[in-house]
Amino acid sequence: MPHAKTVCTTFPETLKYIKGGKGVYTGSPIRKELFESNRAQGLNMCGFTADKPVILSMGGSLGAVKINNALRKALPSLLRDFQVVHLCGKGNVDESLTNMKGYKQFEYVNEELKNIFAAADVIISRSGSNSISEFLALKKPSLLIPLSTNASRGDQILNADSFNKQGFSKVLKEENIDNIEAEIRDLYKNRSKYIKAMDESNTANGVDRIINEINKAADIKKAGK
């Protein structure tokens, strides 16, 4: 990137690959709509009450079969203490579970996702960069289950490791997915620790930092430097 004045990065680990001191760790820009949410609407959409904590499980537009199966296997125990909203992916709704109290399935949601985020206390997810950056911005503790190297280039593993090192998330390897219930319970029990780490991060939403870098570059150009 010889012509770039500054290169903004989503993860701090990326800085070591950018030569010339051009790298700036800004975090990812987050769409403002996510902050215009309503928890009560999210609970109502799922048929939930405010009396039990809410787990949100999401696996992308196509879902995540291994996560879906492991979560559903754990439902009888989890639903004693939690409510579960499950974004299971197109064609992955289990009709036999439709009337299970405290469990709500959607293939996917669009405009209402912000309200479901607001209703969630903790999130289970793959570790795509955009999604986990949104969890950070919203201060939502997450259990990340990255795609294995057999099914991806390994970028999700790197993303999950970064968030784990910064104290934002727990990580569960896909080969250990049978431990999902214990990991969820541990995440919820220690959620304040993860929220504190996210609160202390100065890169929860990169918009302002990226704009600042653009303005700095524009000022330098005006000055003829």
Secondary structure, 3 states (H helix, E strand, C coil): CCCCCCEEECCHHHHHHCHHHCEEECCCCCCHHHHCCCHHHHHHHHCCCCCCCEEEEECCCCCCHHHHHHHHHHHHHHCCCCEEEEECCCCCCCHHHCCCCCEEEECCCCCCHHHHHHHCCEEEECCCHHHHHHHHHHCCCEEECCCCCCCCCCHHHHHHHHHHHCCCEEECCHHHHHHHHHHHHHHHHCHHHHHHHHHHCCCCCCHHHHHHHHHHHHHHHHCCC
